[in-house]
Amino acid sequence: MNGMLNLREKDKQQHFIAGVVVAGLLYPFVGHFAVVAAIVVGLIKEFVVDELSSLGEPDIWDAVATAIGALLVGSIVGFVKLVST
């Protein structure tokens, strides 16, 4: 863990994209809950999967990058809904 979020790192970019993809795919089915689901998936990946396996090392900043991607989707969809009403 490096102690900060650096979205220039390829790993953080991949987590950001994962947050966008998970939230984007779930959004048509569960609405804004897709954002929460993507954040939970990111947390589980970091603190359950990585902790119990040798796939990676748990990193809160990876989870934060995933959450930012998910929040971006929620923000864009919310904005579009707001301006289209």
C-alpha positions in Angstrom: 0.0 0.0 0.0 1.6 3.3 -1.1 -0.6 5.6 1.1 -2.2 7.6 -1.7 -4.4 7.3 -4.8 -2.6 7.7 -8.1 -4.9 7.1 -11.0 -1.9 7.2 -13.3 -1.0 3.7 -12.1 -2.2 0.9 -14.4 -3.6 -1.1 -11.5 -5.7 1.9 -10.3 -6.9 2.5 -13.8 -8.1 -1.1 -14.0 -9.9 -0.7 -10.7 -11.5 2.5 -11.9 -12.6 0.8 -15.1 -14.0 -2.1 -13.2 -16.1 0.2 -11.1 -17.5 1.9 -14.3 -18.2 -1.5 -15.9 -19.9 -3.1 -12.9 -22.0 -0.1 -12.2 -22.8 0.4 -15.9 -23.9 -3.1 -16.4 -26.0 -3.3 -13.3 -27.6 0.2 -13.7 -30.4 -0.9 -16.1 -31.5 -3.6 -13.7 -31.1 -2.0 -10.2 -30.8 1.7 -10.7 -28.7 3.7 -8.3 -28.1 0.5 -6.2 -25.6 -0.4 -9.0 -23.2 2.1 -7.5 -23.4 0.5 -4.1 -23.1 -2.9 -5.6 -19.9 -2.0 -7.5 -18.4 -0.5 -4.4 -19.2 -3.6 -2.4 -17.7 -5.8 -5.2 -14.5 -3.7 -5.0 -14.3 -4.0 -1.3 -14.9 -7.8 -1.4 -12.3 -8.2 -4.0 -9.7 -6.3 -2.0 -10.4 -7.4 1.5 -11.8 -10.9 1.0 -10.4 -12.3 -2.2 -7.0 -10.7 -2.0 -6.7 -11.5 1.7 -7.6 -15.2 1.3 -5.7 -15.9 -2.0 -2.4 -15.0 -3.6 -4.1 -13.0 -6.3 -3.0 -9.7 -4.8 -2.4 -7.6 -1.7 -5.3 -5.8 -0.1 -5.1 -2.1 -0.9 -7.7 0.4 0.2 -6.7 2.7 -2.7 -7.7 0.0 -5.2 -11.1 -0.1 -3.5 -11.3 3.8 -3.7 -10.4 3.7 -7.4 -13.2 1.2 -8.0 -15.6 3.4 -6.0 -14.7 6.5 -8.0 -15.5 4.7 -11.2 -18.9 3.5 -9.8 -19.7 7.0 -8.5 -18.9 8.5 -11.9 -21.5 6.3 -13.5 -24.1 7.2 -10.9 -23.3 10.9 -11.3 -23.5 10.8 -15.1 -26.8 8.9 -15.1 -28.2 11.1 -12.3 -27.2 14.2 -14.3 -28.7 13.0 -17.5 -32.0 12.1 -15.7 -32.0 15.6 -14.1 -31.6 17.5 -17.3 -33.9 15.4 -19.3 -36.9 15.9 -17.1 
